[in-house]
Amino acid sequence: MYPMPVFLLSEDIAFPPPELAEPDGLLAVGGDLSVKRLLEAYRRGIFPWYSEGTPILWWSPDPRLVLFPREVKVSRSLRQTLRKGAFAVSMDRAFAEVIGACAGVHGRRDGSTWITREMREAYTRLHEQGHAHSVEAWTGGHLAGGLYGVALGGAFFGESMFSLRSDASKVALLALAGHLERWGFDLIDCQVSTEHLKRMGAREIPRRAFLSRLGRALRKRRRPGCWAERFDPALLRAFAAGG
């Protein structure tokens, strides 16, 4: 059985069909991280993931880890954390700090990280244009955890999360899921499987099913712009109460 080809991208904003990805999900190499290319990639169920000093790699794994907002799970210990009010939560208040913290937490021993300077700059541009968003968990006025990702139509593409205090990133994810359900979002793309996200309700689905659901989600009304003023703390109180 011959291996699948890895496509070399040109200057044109185009991607090969995701179904042509290698078994590990690698689909293409090269291109750039322009806003236009990144948005086209997400619309097609493709995302960049590479390391400093290597070409840009584009992926579409099969299966795909997805969290449907209404299926998010709240453990007993996490509900207790919410009831204690351990964290203040916000949206789009500190995007640069969140992506910087994610890069630091996911750094390697040699100082490198897959959230490269180029990636941070690219997603900051997406944020400035209202496509990328952050959720922050604070304690004592200091950032304790958070996440960031890209929103298109009724889909949120989670990129990374970090936690400097126990449960901080989980609280941020709950806040995100609660708002996305209220706003009619269909799914949160978690990209690749992790036990942490599975415990919170994420599950693997075949890529074909993911692409089908994504196509329907993208037909929904977009919510571009800053989400800072749209944050509703009552949603977290509902989770704490068992709602």
Salt bridges, closest charged atoms under 4 A:
ASP32 OD1 - ARG37 NE 2.98
GLU40 OE1 - ARG43 NH1 3.89
GLU71 OE1 - ARG203 NE 2.96
ASP92 OD1 - HIS127 ND1 3.96
ASP92 OD2 - HIS133 ND1 2.81
GLU121 OE2 - ARG117 NH1 3.01
ASP167 OD1 - LYS170 NZ 3.77
ASP186 OD1 - LYS220 NZ 2.60
ASP189 OD2 - ARG64 NH2 2.89
GLU195 OE2 - LYS198 NZ 3.89
GLU229 OE2 - ARG93 NH2 3.25
ASP232 OD2 - ARG182 NH1 2.76
